[in-house]
Amino acid sequence: MNDASAEMPVNHHADHPGFAGITGSLFGFLFLLIGRANARLATERAHVSAADHVVDVGCGPGTAARTAARRGARVTGVDPSASMLRIAQAVTRGRADITWAEGTAERLPVPDGSATVVWALATVHHWRDVTEGLAQAYRVLAPGGRLLAVERRTDHGATGLATHGWTDAQAESFAGLCRAAGLVDVCVTGDRAGRRPVWTVSGTKP
């Protein structure tokens, strides 16, 4: 394991300016196209069913939220970008089973113990404060609730856009933070979202 990568934080793009305004809208439409594989993977790995309330942290234009709702789940999509949420609402007209809310991983507008699944799909590397984000996930999860994070697998020494994801060291580091937050049965899995290699990190609230 590369020591330099091990020192790189799992939220290594926390200083990203975000997806606001026209730029946010453009990325929102792009994410509608490229987010489907992650959505399918997350729904399968979290075993989403009609018994679930899924909180989608960094929901973007809502692709994963809609995928979960098609399984019968109730969903709360949370995103800091008003531009993303406008697209999500426009594409999801008439669905009473999805609620959209402006917020962040560190300030989830969700009641304590009300979620059975909290997931973050390709967003943890943008969180401002991973420790607080995990504390919020723990707070909103009911006992037995599941946390799932999915990030693109990246190489040690990657640069530019190729750094938007996790190395193996970063995936393991996030798993350690999950355990420190009180989650149990935490595991790191090399997976595939479509043809793209990803890391999935999952854990359960006892």
C-alpha positions as a LaTeX table, in Angstrom:
\begin{tabular}{lrrr}
\hline
Residue & $x$ (\AA) & $y$ (\AA) & $z$ (\AA) \\
\hline
Met1 & 0.00 & 0.00 & 0.00 \\
Asn2 & 1.41 & 3.38 & $-1.02$ \\
Asp3 & 2.17 & 5.58 & 2.01 \\
Ala4 & 1.56 & 8.81 & 0.13 \\
Ser5 & $-1.88$ & 7.66 & $-0.93$ \\
Ala6 & $-2.63$ & 6.44 & 2.59 \\
Glu7 & $-2.03$ & 9.98 & 3.84 \\
Met8 & $-4.38$ & 11.50 & 1.24 \\
Pro9 & $-7.77$ & 12.11 & 2.88 \\
Val10 & $-10.83$ & 10.27 & 1.65 \\
Asn11 & $-12.48$ & 13.66 & 1.08 \\
His12 & $-9.59$ & 14.90 & $-1.06$ \\
His13 & $-11.86$ & 17.12 & $-3.18$ \\
Ala14 & $-13.55$ & 18.80 & $-0.22$ \\
Asp15 & $-12.48$ & 22.18 & $-1.61$ \\
His16 & $-14.43$ & 21.61 & $-4.85$ \\
Pro17 & $-16.52$ & 24.73 & $-5.61$ \\
Gly18 & $-19.66$ & 22.66 & $-6.10$ \\
Phe19 & $-22.25$ & 22.47 & $-8.85$ \\
Ala20 & $-24.11$ & 25.78 & $-8.84$ \\
Gly21 & $-25.75$ & 27.88 & $-11.52$ \\
Ile22 & $-25.40$ & 27.06 & $-15.21$ \\
Thr23 & $-22.40$ & 24.80 & $-14.54$ \\
Gly24 & $-24.45$ & 22.85 & $-12.04$ \\
Ser25 & $-27.26$ & 22.41 & $-14.54$ \\
Leu26 & $-24.88$ & 21.16 & $-17.22$ \\
Phe27 & $-23.32$ & 18.65 & $-14.84$ \\
Gly28 & $-26.78$ & 17.66 & $-13.65$ \\
Phe29 & $-27.82$ & 16.61 & $-17.16$ \\
Leu30 & $-24.51$ & 14.79 & $-17.58$ \\
Phe31 & $-25.04$ & 12.93 & $-14.29$ \\
Leu32 & $-28.46$ & 11.80 & $-15.52$ \\
Leu33 & $-26.61$ & 9.76 & $-18.13$ \\
Ile34 & $-23.61$ & 8.47 & $-16.20$ \\
Gly35 & $-25.18$ & 7.77 & $-12.80$ \\
Arg36 & $-27.32$ & 4.79 & $-13.76$ \\
Ala37 & $-24.72$ & 2.08 & $-13.15$ \\
Asn38 & $-23.97$ & 3.34 & $-9.63$ \\
Ala39 & $-27.71$ & 3.55 & $-8.94$ \\
Arg40 & $-28.30$ & $-0.06$ & $-9.97$ \\
Leu41 & $-25.29$ & $-1.27$ & $-7.99$ \\
Ala42 & $-26.31$ & 0.60 & $-4.83$ \\
Thr43 & $-29.89$ & $-0.65$ & $-5.00$ \\
Glu44 & $-28.68$ & $-4.22$ & $-5.31$ \\
Arg45 & $-25.98$ & $-4.04$ & $-2.64$ \\
Ala46 & $-28.28$ & $-2.33$ & $-0.14$ \\
His47 & $-31.09$ & $-4.85$ & $-0.87$ \\
Val48 & $-33.58$ & $-2.00$ & $-1.22$ \\
Ser49 & $-37.23$ & $-2.97$ & $-0.82$ \\
Ala50 & $-40.60$ & $-1.44$ & $-0.10$ \\
Ala51 & $-39.76$ & $-1.58$ & 3.62 \\
Asp52 & $-36.98$ & 0.99 & 3.26 \\
His53 & $-36.51$ & 4.70 & 3.69 \\
Val54 & $-33.40$ & 5.56 & 1.67 \\
Val55 & $-31.49$ & 8.79 & 2.26 \\
Asp56 & $-29.41$ & 9.64 & $-0.82$ \\
Val57 & $-26.58$ & 11.97 & 0.27 \\
Gly58 & $-25.47$ & 14.09 & $-2.67$ \\
Cys59 & $-28.36$ & 12.89 & $-4.81$ \\
Gly60 & $-27.57$ & 15.15 & $-7.77$ \\
Pro61 & $-30.34$ & 14.92 & $-10.39$ \\
Gly62 & $-31.88$ & 11.98 & $-8.54$ \\
Thr63 & $-31.06$ & 8.94 & $-10.66$ \\
Ala64 & $-30.36$ & 6.66 & $-7.69$ \\
Ala65 & $-33.33$ & 8.04 & $-5.75$ \\
Arg66 & $-35.67$ & 7.12 & $-8.58$ \\
Thr67 & $-34.10$ & 3.67 & $-8.91$ \\
Ala68 & $-34.74$ & 3.02 & $-5.21$ \\
Ala69 & $-38.30$ & 4.34 & $-5.46$ \\
Arg70 & $-39.00$ & 1.91 & $-8.29$ \\
Arg71 & $-38.21$ & $-0.84$ & $-5.77$ \\
Gly72 & $-40.99$ & 0.57 & $-3.60$ \\
Ala73 & $-38.77$ & 2.48 & $-1.15$ \\
Arg74 & $-39.51$ & 5.89 & 0.27 \\
Val75 & $-36.58$ & 8.18 & $-0.58$ \\
Thr76 & $-35.17$ & 11.48 & 0.64 \\
Gly77 & $-32.71$ & 13.00 & $-1.82$ \\
Val78 & $-30.34$ & 15.53 & $-0.24$ \\
Asp79 & $-28.00$ & 17.81 & $-2.19$ \\
Pro80 & $-26.34$ & 21.20 & $-1.54$ \\
Ser81 & $-26.94$ & 22.31 & $-5.13$ \\
Ala82 & $-30.24$ & 24.01 & $-5.91$ \\
Ser83 & $-29.48$ & 23.48 & $-9.62$ \\
Met84 & $-29.24$ & 19.71 & $-9.16$ \\
Leu85 & $-32.44$ & 19.61 & $-7.13$ \\
Arg86 & $-34.36$ & 21.59 & $-9.76$ \\
Ile87 & $-33.41$ & 18.99 & $-12.36$ \\
Ala88 & $-34.30$ & 16.17 & $-9.96$ \\
Gln89 & $-37.73$ & 17.69 & $-9.34$ \\
Ala90 & $-38.36$ & 18.32 & $-13.04$ \\
Val91 & $-37.51$ & 14.74 & $-14.00$ \\
Thr92 & $-39.48$ & 13.25 & $-11.09$ \\
Arg93 & $-42.86$ & 14.93 & $-11.36$ \\
Gly94 & $-45.78$ & 13.24 & $-9.69$ \\
Arg95 & $-43.86$ & 10.89 & $-7.37$ \\
Ala96 & $-45.05$ & 11.21 & $-3.79$ \\
Asp97 & $-42.50$ & 8.64 & $-2.59$ \\
Ile98 & $-39.48$ & 10.93 & $-3.14$ \\
Thr99 & $-38.72$ & 14.07 & $-1.12$ \\
Trp100 & $-36.01$ & 16.50 & $-2.23$ \\
Ala101 & $-34.18$ & 18.60 & 0.34 \\
Glu102 & $-31.29$ & 21.05 & 0.23 \\
Gly103 & $-28.58$ & 20.00 & 2.67 \\
Thr104 & $-25.15$ & 18.46 & 3.07 \\
Ala105 & $-23.64$ & 15.28 & 4.46 \\
Glu106 & $-22.73$ & 17.26 & 7.58 \\
Arg107 & $-26.27$ & 18.66 & 7.99 \\
Leu108 & $-28.82$ & 16.09 & 6.90 \\
Pro109 & $-32.39$ & 17.47 & 7.09 \\
Val110 & $-33.68$ & 14.06 & 8.20 \\
Pro111 & $-35.12$ & 13.04 & 11.63 \\
Asp112 & $-33.15$ & 10.82 & 14.00 \\
Gly113 & $-33.50$ & 7.08 & 13.41 \\
Ser114 & $-35.81$ & 7.49 & 10.43 \\
Ala115 & $-33.72$ & 5.89 & 7.66 \\
Thr116 & $-33.06$ & 2.23 & 6.94 \\
Val117 & $-30.47$ & 3.01 & 4.24 \\
Val118 & $-28.08$ & 5.93 & 3.85 \\
Trp119 & $-25.92$ & 5.95 & 0.75 \\
Ala120 & $-23.41$ & 8.27 & $-0.86$ \\
Leu121 & $-22.60$ & 7.50 & $-4.49$ \\
Ala122 & $-19.41$ & 9.13 & $-5.77$ \\
Thr123 & $-19.79$ & 11.95 & $-3.25$ \\
Val124 & $-17.74$ & 11.17 & $-0.12$ \\
His125 & $-14.59$ & 12.51 & $-1.76$ \\
His126 & $-16.38$ & 15.90 & $-1.85$ \\
Trp127 & $-17.62$ & 15.94 & 1.76 \\
Arg128 & $-16.30$ & 18.85 & 3.80 \\
Asp129 & $-16.02$ & 16.83 & 7.03 \\
Val130 & $-16.15$ & 13.04 & 6.79 \\
Thr131 & $-16.28$ & 12.53 & 10.57 \\
Glu132 & $-19.32$ & 14.78 & 10.89 \\
Gly133 & $-20.90$ & 13.27 & 7.77 \\
Leu134 & $-20.65$ & 9.81 & 9.28 \\
Ala135 & $-21.98$ & 11.09 & 12.60 \\
Gln136 & $-25.02$ & 12.41 & 10.73 \\
Ala137 & $-25.48$ & 9.11 & 8.89 \\
Tyr138 & $-25.34$ & 7.26 & 12.20 \\
Arg139 & $-27.87$ & 9.69 & 13.71 \\
Val140 & $-30.47$ & 9.28 & 10.98 \\
Leu141 & $-30.11$ & 5.50 & 10.64 \\
Ala142 & $-32.45$ & 3.26 & 12.59 \\
Pro143 & $-30.91$ & 0.29 & 14.43 \\
Gly144 & $-30.06$ & $-2.29$ & 11.79 \\
Gly145 & $-29.89$ & 0.42 & 9.11 \\
Arg146 & $-27.28$ & 0.16 & 6.38 \\
Leu147 & $-24.69$ & 2.65 & 5.16 \\
Leu148 & $-23.26$ & 2.29 & 1.66 \\
Ala149 & $-20.61$ & 4.38 & $-0.08$ \\
Val150 & $-19.58$ & 3.84 & $-3.70$ \\
Glu151 & $-16.51$ & 5.49 & $-5.25$ \\
Arg152 & $-14.68$ & 4.96 & $-8.51$ \\
Arg153 & $-11.46$ & 2.98 & $-8.16$ \\
Thr154 & $-8.46$ & 5.21 & $-8.86$ \\
Asp155 & $-4.76$ & 4.51 & $-9.21$ \\
His156 & $-1.98$ & 5.66 & $-6.93$ \\
Gly157 & $-0.41$ & 8.74 & $-8.46$ \\
Ala158 & $-3.45$ & 9.63 & $-10.57$ \\
Thr159 & $-3.89$ & 13.29 & $-11.53$ \\
Gly160 & $-6.69$ & 15.56 & $-12.69$ \\
Leu161 & $-10.16$ & 14.08 & $-13.18$ \\
Ala162 & $-8.76$ & 10.60 & $-12.58$ \\
Thr163 & $-8.39$ & 11.44 & $-8.87$ \\
His164 & $-12.17$ & 11.71 & $-8.39$ \\
Gly165 & $-12.62$ & 8.43 & $-6.55$ \\
Trp166 & $-10.60$ & 6.33 & $-4.10$ \\
Thr167 & $-7.41$ & 4.34 & $-4.08$ \\
Asp168 & $-7.43$ & 1.12 & $-2.09$ \\
Ala169 & $-5.85$ & 3.01 & 0.82 \\
Gln170 & $-8.58$ & 5.64 & 0.79 \\
Ala171 & $-11.32$ & 3.00 & 0.72 \\
Glu172 & $-9.75$ & 1.27 & 3.73 \\
Ser173 & $-9.35$ & 4.60 & 5.48 \\
Phe174 & $-13.04$ & 5.37 & 5.04 \\
Ala175 & $-13.91$ & 1.94 & 6.40 \\
Gly176 & $-11.85$ & 2.73 & 9.49 \\
Leu177 & $-13.75$ & 6.00 & 9.95 \\
Cys178 & $-17.03$ & 4.06 & 9.65 \\
Arg179 & $-15.94$ & 1.77 & 12.48 \\
Ala180 & $-14.87$ & 4.76 & 14.59 \\
Ala181 & $-18.36$ & 6.26 & 14.04 \\
Gly182 & $-19.91$ & 3.14 & 15.62 \\
Leu183 & $-20.88$ & 1.12 & 12.57 \\
Val184 & $-20.36$ & $-2.64$ & 12.62 \\
Asp185 & $-19.85$ & $-5.33$ & 9.97 \\
Val186 & $-17.94$ & $-2.78$ & 7.91 \\
Cys187 & $-16.42$ & $-4.18$ & 4.74 \\
Val188 & $-14.61$ & $-2.92$ & 1.65 \\
Thr189 & $-15.40$ & $-4.62$ & $-1.65$ \\
Gly190 & $-13.93$ & $-4.22$ & $-5.11$ \\
Asp191 & $-16.98$ & $-4.07$ & $-7.35$ \\
Arg192 & $-18.16$ & $-2.98$ & $-10.77$ \\
Ala193 & $-20.74$ & $-0.38$ & $-11.72$ \\
Gly194 & $-21.43$ & $-1.41$ & $-15.28$ \\
Arg195 & $-17.95$ & $-1.71$ & $-16.76$ \\
Arg196 & $-16.39$ & 0.76 & $-14.32$ \\
Pro197 & $-14.39$ & $-0.60$ & $-11.36$ \\
Val198 & $-15.53$ & 0.86 & $-8.04$ \\
Trp199 & $-15.07$ & 0.45 & $-4.32$ \\
Thr200 & $-18.10$ & $-0.20$ & $-2.14$ \\
Val201 & $-17.86$ & 0.31 & 1.60 \\
Ser202 & $-20.80$ & $-0.88$ & 3.67 \\
Gly203 & $-21.64$ & $-1.01$ & 7.35 \\
Thr204 & $-24.57$ & $-1.40$ & 9.73 \\
Lys205 & $-25.81$ & 0.56 & 12.72 \\
Pro206 & $-26.07$ & $-1.86$ & 15.67 \\
\hline
\end{tabular}
